[in-house]
Amino acid sequence: MLDWSTISSLATAAGTLVLAVATFASVRSGGRSARVAERALLLGLRPVLAPSRLQDPPQKIMFADRHWVHAPGGGGVVDIGDDAIYMAIALRNVGSGLAVLHGWHFRPGRTLSDIPHADLADFRRLTRDLFVPTGDVGFWQGALRDPNEPLFAIARQAIEGRDMLTVEVLYGDHEGGQRAITRFSLTPLEDRWIAAVSRHWNLDRPDPR
């Protein structure tokens, strides 16, 4: 004779197992969909900085001491004063989100792409907020103001000797995340400095390399 009680228990257990498997699959699918949606959202906020184009208008830039410079499209400007060295680069945001600049690090000479970026503790914080809109132009600016700082004399010698210069710019999106570092080089050419990018680093997400 059939033991209907046992059969009923087995059927209930089988149904519970099927429901558990379906729930697990649904949760996994939902988690995957949430991650895809989150990545799509972050992509829409992600800035990527590059030098502006040669045909872009020059950027007129004022420093805190009312010193003015003009950074041409696709390039930068370096100006040596008595008590300060002024530097600026014309930028274009080729990403899909507003870029908020946080800080910068300067190296005289050429820095090869296989050399790691500077430690975050060594970046100099900008004295004012700088933004570069999506698909538009803007600028980075920085100044060395302490003639007694060892870097001041080294930078001055490199600039007067028309050596290449390296500037690493730290920036992120307008939510304060997706921080990145872009390494720019400034190459002297006749009466101007040509800007180029050698490397990008992601700080808050996996690197693409």
HUKARA-V831394 format. One record per residue. RES is the residue in one letter. SS is DSSP state (a for helix, b for strand, c for the rest). Layout:
res->RES ss->SS
res->RES ss->SS
This chain:
res->M ss->c
res->L ss->c
res->D ss->c
res->W ss->a
res->S ss->a
res->T ss->a
res->I ss->a
res->S ss->a
res->S ss->a
res->L ss->a
res->A ss->a
res->T ss->a
res->A ss->a
res->A ss->a
res->G ss->a
res->T ss->a
res->L ss->a
res->V ss->a
res->L ss->a
res->A ss->a
res->V ss->a
res->A ss->a
res->T ss->a
res->F ss->a
res->A ss->a
res->S ss->a
res->V ss->a
res->R ss->a
res->S ss->a
res->G ss->a
res->G ss->a
res->R ss->a
res->S ss->a
res->A ss->a
res->R ss->a
res->V ss->a
res->A ss->a
res->E ss->a
res->R ss->a
res->A ss->a
res->L ss->a
res->L ss->a
res->L ss->a
res->G ss->a
res->L ss->a
res->R ss->c
res->P ss->c
res->V ss->c
res->L ss->b
res->A ss->b
res->P ss->b
res->S ss->c
res->R ss->c
res->L ss->c
res->Q ss->c
res->D ss->c
res->P ss->c
res->P ss->c
res->Q ss->b
res->K ss->b
res->I ss->b
res->M ss->b
res->F ss->c
res->A ss->c
res->D ss->c
res->R ss->c
res->H ss->c
res->W ss->b
res->V ss->b
res->H ss->b
res->A ss->b
res->P ss->c
res->G ss->c
res->G ss->c
res->G ss->b
res->G ss->b
res->V ss->b
res->V ss->b
res->D ss->b
res->I ss->b
res->G ss->c
res->D ss->c
res->D ss->c
res->A ss->c
res->I ss->b
res->Y ss->b
res->M ss->b
res->A ss->b
res->I ss->b
res->A ss->b
res->L ss->b
res->R ss->b
res->N ss->b
res->V ss->c
res->G ss->c
res->S ss->c
res->G ss->c
res->L ss->c
res->A ss->b
res->V ss->b
res->L ss->b
res->H ss->b
res->G ss->b
res->W ss->b
res->H ss->b
res->F ss->b
res->R ss->b
res->P ss->b
res->G ss->c
res->R ss->c
res->T ss->c
res->L ss->c
res->S ss->c
res->D ss->c
res->I ss->c
res->P ss->c
res->H ss->c
res->A ss->c
res->D ss->c
res->L ss->a
res->A ss->a
res->D ss->a
res->F ss->c
res->R ss->b
res->R ss->b
res->L ss->b
res->T ss->b
res->R ss->b
res->D ss->b
res->L ss->b
res->F ss->b
res->V ss->b
res->P ss->c
res->T ss->c
res->G ss->c
res->D ss->c
res->V ss->b
res->G ss->b
res->F ss->b
res->W ss->b
res->Q ss->b
res->G ss->b
res->A ss->b
res->L ss->b
res->R ss->c
res->D ss->c
res->P ss->c
res->N ss->c
res->E ss->c
res->P ss->a
res->L ss->a
res->F ss->a
res->A ss->a
res->I ss->a
res->A ss->a
res->R ss->a
res->Q ss->a
res->A ss->a
res->I ss->a
res->E ss->a
res->G ss->c
res->R ss->c
res->D ss->c
res->M ss->c
res->L ss->b
res->T ss->b
res->V ss->b
res->E ss->b
res->V ss->b
res->L ss->b
res->Y ss->b
res->G ss->b
res->D ss->c
res->H ss->c
res->E ss->c
res->G ss->c
res->G ss->c
res->Q ss->c
res->R ss->c
res->A ss->b
res->I ss->b
res->T ss->b
res->R ss->b
res->F ss->b
res->S ss->b
res->L ss->b
res->T ss->b
res->P ss->b
res->L ss->b
res->E ss->c
res->D ss->c
res->R ss->b
res->W ss->b
res->I ss->b
res->A ss->b
res->A ss->b
res->V ss->b
res->S ss->b
res->R ss->b
res->H ss->b
res->W ss->b
res->N ss->b
res->L ss->c
res->D ss->c
res->R ss->c
res->P ss->c
res->D ss->c
res->P ss->c
res->R ss->c
